[in-house]
């Protein structure tokens, strides 16, 4: 029987999923991205080199790994080609990459309208990356979108493009934006099709064939984090898809029975980019210091991330929704040197203690974090490879996170490189 593993972001994104996916991708036969688009930013570090990915799966560095961009994604072919060019410039030319025929396509009008929508919101902006992801998903669900497989049928693609631009040019005009020429867009995308066409295929069939093959290892990679989930996140300050492990079957085109193990990636503290409530946010020197030590700036946008203490309310919530079997605790080394470390265990909402996030922003903004304090540690832990060798206070902190969330910690990151990873549960090495 095949082995499957899902890597899920369990906070507000930027948790370090790229490193964990890369760690397992070195032994995976297939890596599948099942949602999101090039608004994601996955950083992979190995051999002293740092690579930033947006929409391409993190298994791209292993020539033997089949990389799939699934039907649940929205794919910007311009961005994919630009990412491939950057990888080629750095010597990454031997890879296997396939794109679902059913993946929605980001078209030139989507980023234009994304920016216009945000500008109209004024102080209530969502804080999107303006990559056009939301508008592309909107078109998908309004059944007016164009899909990657359409590029393989030029006449059909042309008819879909003409129909779309009849409406989209009116919308662009309404926002005072320049309209788009059908011929120019058609010619641009037909050039992109020459390069990407051989990669566009029925990826659902490929994944299902792999799952039915004994001893195959299939890794599913999400983007963003569960608190940005369109279904369960801090709506409306969310992304336009669901990063949950529960979304894998739909976004990859497989049956639910194949989703067996899920690792929740969570920082040893919390961060958030963009607008929206953030109960444990730090507006002090400690938060500023953590930001600098953790290099907490967006991979895609370069925006400084907001910093907060670890939120066990959020972690319990996302663990339950995601069916998590293990935690991967990231950037534990960033907390070294602090005298005291706080963990949010509950929220106080209107005088009542609650254990999970409320559904509305209005309620969440009134939530006050309830903390416990743990003693910090001074030692440098970036070279430690075994859990038992960590400082006692660091081990106590990790065990407290397990206790508060009800999920065991399977691995710990103590630095950006692949090698700076502590495997707590040796069973994970069987993947």
C-alpha positions as CSV (number, residue, x, y, z in Angstrom):
1,X,0.0,0.0,0.0
2,X,1.2,3.6,-0.7
3,X,2.1,6.0,2.1
4,X,0.5,9.4,2.2
5,X,1.2,12.5,4.2
6,X,-0.4,16.0,4.2
7,X,1.6,19.1,5.3
8,X,-0.9,21.7,6.6
9,X,-0.3,25.2,7.7
10,X,-1.9,25.5,11.1
11,X,-1.8,29.3,11.9
12,X,-2.1,32.3,9.6
13,X,0.4,31.0,6.9
14,X,4.1,31.5,6.7
15,X,4.6,28.7,9.2
16,X,7.5,27.1,7.4
17,X,5.6,24.5,5.3
18,X,8.2,24.8,2.5
19,X,11.0,23.4,4.8
20,X,8.8,20.5,6.1
21,X,7.5,19.6,2.6
22,X,11.1,19.7,1.3
23,X,12.2,17.5,4.2
24,X,9.8,14.8,3.2
25,X,10.0,15.5,-0.5
26,X,13.5,14.2,-0.6
27,X,12.1,10.7,-0.1
28,X,8.6,11.2,-1.8
29,X,7.8,9.8,-5.1
30,X,5.2,12.5,-5.7
31,X,4.5,16.0,-4.3
32,X,1.0,17.5,-4.9
33,X,-0.1,21.1,-4.4
34,X,-3.8,20.9,-3.9
35,X,-5.0,24.5,-3.5
36,X,-3.9,28.2,-3.6
37,X,-1.8,29.9,-6.2
38,X,1.3,32.1,-6.6
39,X,0.2,34.1,-3.5
40,X,2.0,31.5,-1.4
41,X,5.6,31.8,-0.5
42,X,7.5,28.7,0.4
43,X,11.2,29.0,1.3
44,X,13.5,26.0,1.0
45,X,17.1,26.0,2.3
46,X,19.6,23.3,1.7
47,X,23.3,23.1,0.9
48,X,23.7,26.7,2.0
49,X,21.4,27.8,-0.7
50,X,18.0,29.5,-0.3
51,X,15.2,29.1,-2.8
52,X,11.8,30.8,-2.8
53,X,8.8,29.1,-4.4
54,X,5.3,30.4,-5.0
55,X,3.2,28.0,-6.9
56,X,5.6,25.2,-7.9
57,X,5.6,22.2,-5.4
58,X,8.5,21.9,-3.1
59,X,9.6,18.6,-4.5
60,X,10.9,20.4,-7.6
61,X,14.5,20.0,-6.4
62,X,14.5,16.2,-6.5
63,X,14.7,14.9,-10.2
64,X,13.1,11.6,-9.2
65,X,10.0,13.3,-7.6
66,X,6.9,13.9,-9.7
67,X,5.5,17.3,-8.9
68,X,1.8,18.0,-9.4
69,X,-0.1,21.3,-9.5
70,X,-3.6,20.0,-8.8
71,X,-7.0,21.0,-10.0
72,X,-7.7,22.8,-6.7
73,X,-5.1,25.4,-7.5
74,X,-5.4,28.6,-9.6
75,X,-2.4,28.7,-11.9
76,X,-0.8,31.8,-13.3
77,X,1.1,30.5,-16.3
78,X,3.2,33.7,-16.5
79,X,4.3,33.2,-12.9
80,X,5.0,29.5,-13.4
81,X,7.3,30.3,-16.3
82,X,9.0,33.0,-14.3
83,X,9.6,30.6,-11.4
84,X,11.0,28.0,-13.7
85,X,13.3,30.6,-15.3
86,X,14.7,31.5,-11.8
87,X,15.2,27.8,-11.0
88,X,17.0,27.3,-14.3
89,X,19.3,30.3,-13.6
90,X,20.3,28.5,-10.4
91,X,21.0,25.2,-12.0
92,X,17.6,23.5,-11.2
93,X,16.8,22.1,-14.7
94,X,16.2,18.4,-14.1
95,X,12.6,18.0,-12.7
96,X,9.2,16.5,-13.4
97,X,6.3,19.0,-13.3
98,X,2.7,18.5,-14.3
99,X,-0.3,20.8,-14.2
100,X,-3.9,19.7,-14.0
101,X,-6.1,20.4,-17.0
102,X,-8.8,21.3,-14.6
103,X,-6.9,23.9,-12.6
104,X,-8.4,27.4,-13.0
105,X,-6.1,29.9,-14.7
106,X,-5.1,33.4,-13.6
107,X,-5.7,35.7,-16.5
108,X,-4.3,39.3,-16.9
109,X,-7.4,40.9,-15.7
110,X,-7.4,39.1,-12.3
111,X,-4.5,41.0,-10.7
112,X,-5.8,44.3,-12.1
113,X,-9.2,43.8,-10.5
114,X,-7.7,42.4,-7.3
115,X,-5.9,45.7,-6.8
116,X,-9.0,47.7,-7.7
117,X,-11.2,45.7,-5.3
118,X,-8.7,46.3,-2.4
119,X,-8.4,50.0,-3.2
120,X,-12.2,50.3,-3.0
121,X,-12.3,48.8,0.5
122,X,-10.2,51.6,2.0
123,X,-9.5,51.0,5.7
124,X,-11.4,47.7,5.5
125,X,-9.0,46.1,3.0
126,X,-8.3,42.4,3.2
127,X,-4.6,42.6,2.7
128,X,-4.3,40.4,-0.3
129,X,-1.1,39.9,-2.3
130,X,-2.9,41.4,-5.4
131,X,-1.8,38.4,-7.4
132,X,-5.4,37.9,-8.7
133,X,-6.0,34.7,-6.7
134,X,-9.4,35.8,-5.3
135,X,-10.8,37.0,-8.6
136,X,-9.6,33.8,-10.3
137,X,-11.4,31.7,-7.7
138,X,-14.5,33.9,-8.1
139,X,-14.6,33.3,-11.8
140,X,-14.1,29.6,-11.3
141,X,-17.2,29.4,-9.0
142,X,-19.3,31.7,-11.2
143,X,-18.4,29.3,-14.0
144,X,-16.9,32.0,-16.2
145,X,-13.3,31.0,-15.6
146,X,-10.7,29.7,-18.0
147,X,-8.8,26.5,-17.2
148,X,-5.3,25.3,-17.9
149,X,-6.6,22.5,-20.2
150,X,-8.3,25.1,-22.4
151,X,-4.8,26.1,-23.6
152,X,-4.5,22.7,-25.3
153,X,-7.5,23.6,-27.6
154,X,-6.7,27.0,-29.2
155,X,-10.1,27.5,-30.8
156,X,-11.9,26.7,-27.6
157,X,-9.6,28.8,-25.6
158,X,-10.2,31.7,-28.0
159,X,-14.0,31.4,-27.6
160,X,-13.7,31.3,-23.8
161,X,-11.4,34.3,-23.8
162,X,-13.7,36.4,-26.0
163,X,-16.7,35.6,-23.8
164,X,-14.7,36.5,-20.7
165,X,-13.3,39.8,-22.0
166,X,-16.8,41.0,-23.1
167,X,-17.6,41.2,-19.4
168,X,-14.2,41.8,-17.9
169,X,-13.4,44.8,-20.1
170,X,-16.6,46.5,-18.9
171,X,-15.5,45.8,-15.3
172,X,-12.1,47.2,-16.0
173,X,-13.6,50.3,-17.5
174,X,-15.8,50.7,-14.4
175,X,-12.7,50.9,-12.2
176,X,-10.9,53.3,-14.6
177,X,-8.5,50.6,-15.7
178,X,-7.2,50.0,-19.2
179,X,-9.1,47.4,-21.2
180,X,-7.5,44.3,-22.7
181,X,-7.2,43.3,-26.3
182,X,-8.4,39.8,-27.2
183,X,-5.7,39.2,-29.9
184,X,-2.9,40.3,-27.6
185,X,-4.0,38.2,-24.7
186,X,-4.6,35.2,-27.0
187,X,-1.1,35.5,-28.6
188,X,0.5,35.8,-25.2
189,X,-1.2,32.7,-23.8
190,X,-0.6,30.7,-26.9
191,X,3.2,31.4,-26.4
192,X,2.9,30.2,-22.8
193,X,1.1,27.1,-24.0
194,X,4.1,26.1,-26.2
195,X,6.2,25.9,-23.0
196,X,3.7,24.6,-20.5
197,X,1.5,22.5,-22.9
198,X,3.6,19.3,-22.4
199,X,3.1,19.6,-18.6
200,X,-0.7,20.0,-18.7
201,X,-2.4,16.7,-18.2
202,X,-5.0,14.7,-16.2
203,X,-3.2,14.8,-12.9
204,X,-6.0,13.1,-11.0
205,X,-5.3,10.0,-13.0
206,X,-1.5,10.3,-12.3
207,X,-2.1,10.7,-8.5
208,X,-4.6,7.8,-8.3
209,X,-2.2,5.5,-10.2
210,X,0.5,6.4,-7.7
211,X,-1.8,5.8,-4.7
212,X,-2.6,2.3,-6.0
213,X,1.0,1.4,-6.4
214,X,2.6,-0.4,-3.4
215,X,5.3,1.4,-1.5
216,X,4.8,4.7,-3.4
217,X,5.1,7.8,-1.2
218,X,2.7,10.7,-2.0
219,X,3.1,14.0,-0.2
220,X,0.3,16.6,-0.3
221,X,1.4,20.2,0.1
222,X,-1.0,23.0,1.2
223,X,-0.5,26.8,1.0
224,X,-1.4,29.5,3.5
225,X,-2.7,28.4,6.9
226,X,-5.9,27.1,8.4
227,X,-6.7,30.4,10.0
228,X,-6.9,31.8,6.5
229,X,-9.2,29.1,5.3
230,X,-12.3,30.4,3.4
231,X,-14.5,28.0,5.4
232,X,-13.0,28.1,8.9
233,X,-10.7,31.1,9.1
234,X,-11.0,34.6,10.3
235,X,-13.5,35.5,7.6
236,X,-13.5,37.8,5.6
237,X,-9.7,38.2,6.3
238,X,-9.0,34.9,4.7
239,X,-7.6,33.4,1.4
240,X,-10.0,32.2,-1.3
241,X,-9.5,28.4,-0.8
242,X,-9.2,25.9,2.0
243,X,-5.7,24.8,3.1
244,X,-7.2,22.0,5.3
245,X,-6.2,18.4,4.9
246,X,-10.0,17.9,4.3
247,X,-9.6,19.7,1.0
248,X,-7.0,17.3,-0.4
249,X,-9.5,14.9,-2.0
250,X,-11.3,17.6,-3.9
251,X,-8.2,19.7,-4.7
252,X,-6.2,16.7,-5.9
253,X,-9.0,14.6,-7.4
254,X,-8.7,11.5,-5.1
255,X,-11.0,9.7,-2.7
256,X,-11.0,10.7,1.0
257,X,-9.7,7.2,2.0
258,X,-6.2,8.1,0.9
259,X,-5.8,10.9,3.4
260,X,-4.3,9.1,6.4
261,X,-1.6,11.3,8.1
262,X,-1.4,15.1,8.5
263,X,1.4,17.1,9.9
264,X,0.4,20.6,11.2
265,X,3.1,23.1,10.7
266,X,3.2,25.7,13.5
267,X,5.7,28.3,14.6
268,X,6.8,28.2,18.2
269,X,5.1,31.6,18.3
270,X,2.6,33.2,15.9
271,X,2.8,35.5,12.9
272,X,0.3,37.1,10.6
273,X,0.5,39.2,7.4
274,X,-2.2,41.6,6.3
275,X,-5.3,42.7,8.0
276,X,-7.5,40.9,10.5
277,X,-7.7,40.2,14.2
278,X,-4.7,38.6,15.9
279,X,-5.4,38.0,19.6
280,X,-1.9,37.4,20.8
281,X,-0.2,40.2,18.8
282,X,2.8,41.9,20.4
283,X,3.2,45.6,20.1
284,X,6.5,45.9,22.0
285,X,10.2,45.3,21.8
286,X,9.9,41.6,22.3
287,X,7.7,41.3,19.2
288,X,10.2,43.5,17.3
289,X,13.1,41.4,18.4
290,X,11.4,38.1,17.4
291,X,10.6,39.6,14.0
292,X,14.2,40.4,13.3
293,X,15.6,37.2,14.7
294,X,13.1,35.1,12.8
295,X,13.5,37.3,9.6
296,X,9.7,37.6,9.6
297,X,9.1,39.4,6.3
298,X,6.9,38.0,3.5
299,X,8.5,35.7,0.9
300,X,6.2,37.1,-1.8
301,X,5.6,40.7,-0.7
302,X,8.4,41.5,1.7
303,X,5.9,42.9,4.1
304,X,6.9,42.8,7.8
305,X,4.9,40.1,9.6
306,X,2.9,40.8,12.7
307,X,4.2,38.9,15.7
308,X,2.4,37.2,18.6
309,X,2.8,34.6,21.3
310,X,1.8,30.9,20.6
311,X,-2.0,30.6,20.5
312,X,-3.1,27.2,21.8
313,X,-6.8,28.2,21.1
314,X,-6.0,28.5,17.4
315,X,-3.8,25.3,17.5
316,X,-6.5,23.2,19.1
317,X,-9.0,24.5,16.6
318,X,-6.9,23.8,13.5
319,X,-5.7,20.4,14.9
320,X,-9.3,19.3,15.2
321,X,-10.3,20.6,11.8
322,X,-7.2,19.3,10.1
323,X,-7.2,15.8,11.7
324,X,-3.6,16.4,12.7
325,X,-1.5,13.4,13.7
326,X,1.6,15.4,14.5
327,X,3.0,18.9,15.0
328,X,6.1,20.2,13.2
329,X,7.1,23.1,15.5
330,X,9.1,25.7,13.6
331,X,11.7,28.4,14.6
332,X,12.0,27.2,18.2
333,X,15.5,28.6,18.0
334,X,14.1,32.1,17.6
335,X,12.8,32.0,21.2
336,X,16.3,31.4,22.6
337,X,17.4,34.2,24.9
338,X,14.0,35.2,26.3
339,X,13.6,35.2,30.0
340,X,9.9,34.3,29.9
341,X,7.7,32.9,27.1
342,X,3.9,33.2,27.1
343,X,1.4,30.8,25.7
344,X,-2.3,31.7,25.2
345,X,-4.4,28.9,26.6
346,X,-7.9,30.4,26.4
347,X,-9.8,33.6,25.3
348,X,-11.9,35.8,27.5
349,X,-15.0,37.0,25.5
350,X,-17.4,39.3,27.3
351,X,-16.5,37.9,30.6
352,X,-16.7,34.2,29.5
353,X,-13.8,31.8,29.0
354,X,-13.9,30.2,25.6
355,X,-11.7,27.5,24.1
356,X,-12.1,28.0,20.3
357,X,-12.2,31.1,18.1
358,X,-15.6,32.7,17.5
359,X,-17.0,32.9,14.0
360,X,-17.2,36.6,13.6
361,X,-14.5,39.2,13.4
362,X,-16.5,41.4,15.8
363,X,-16.4,38.8,18.5
364,X,-12.8,37.8,17.8
365,X,-11.7,41.4,18.2
366,X,-13.2,41.5,21.7
367,X,-11.3,38.4,22.7
368,X,-8.6,38.9,25.3
369,X,-5.9,36.2,25.5
370,X,-5.4,34.3,28.7
371,X,-1.8,33.4,29.2
372,X,0.4,31.1,31.1
373,X,4.2,31.8,31.5
374,X,7.0,29.4,30.9
375,X,10.7,30.0,31.8
376,X,12.9,30.6,28.7
377,X,16.4,29.3,27.9
378,X,19.6,31.1,26.9
379,X,21.4,28.3,25.1
380,X,22.0,28.3,21.3
381,X,20.0,25.3,20.0
382,X,20.6,25.6,16.3
383,X,23.1,22.7,16.2
384,X,21.0,20.3,18.2
385,X,19.8,17.2,16.4
386,X,18.2,15.2,19.2
387,X,15.2,16.2,21.4
388,X,16.9,15.0,24.6
389,X,19.8,17.3,24.0
390,X,17.6,20.5,24.1
391,X,17.7,22.7,27.2
392,X,15.3,21.5,29.9
393,X,13.2,24.6,29.6
394,X,12.9,24.2,25.8
395,X,11.8,20.6,26.2
396,X,9.2,21.7,28.8
397,X,7.9,24.3,26.4
398,X,7.4,21.7,23.7
399,X,5.7,19.3,26.1
400,X,3.4,22.1,27.2
401,X,2.4,22.7,23.6
402,X,1.5,19.0,23.3
403,X,-0.5,19.1,26.5
404,X,-2.5,22.1,25.5
405,X,-3.3,21.0,22.0
406,X,-3.7,17.2,22.4
407,X,-1.4,16.5,19.5
408,X,2.2,15.1,19.8
409,X,5.1,17.0,18.4
410,X,6.7,14.9,15.7
411,X,9.5,17.2,14.6
412,X,11.1,20.5,15.5
413,X,13.0,23.0,13.4
414,X,15.9,24.8,15.0
415,X,17.2,26.6,11.9
416,X,16.4,27.1,8.2
417,X,18.5,24.3,6.7
418,X,17.2,20.8,6.1
419,X,19.8,19.4,8.5
420,X,18.6,21.7,11.3
421,X,15.6,19.4,12.0
422,X,15.0,17.3,15.2
423,X,12.8,14.2,14.6
424,X,11.0,13.6,17.8
425,X,8.8,10.8,16.6
426,X,11.1,8.4,14.7
427,X,8.1,6.8,13.0
428,X,8.0,9.8,10.7
429,X,11.2,8.6,9.2
430,X,9.3,5.7,7.7
431,X,7.7,8.0,5.1
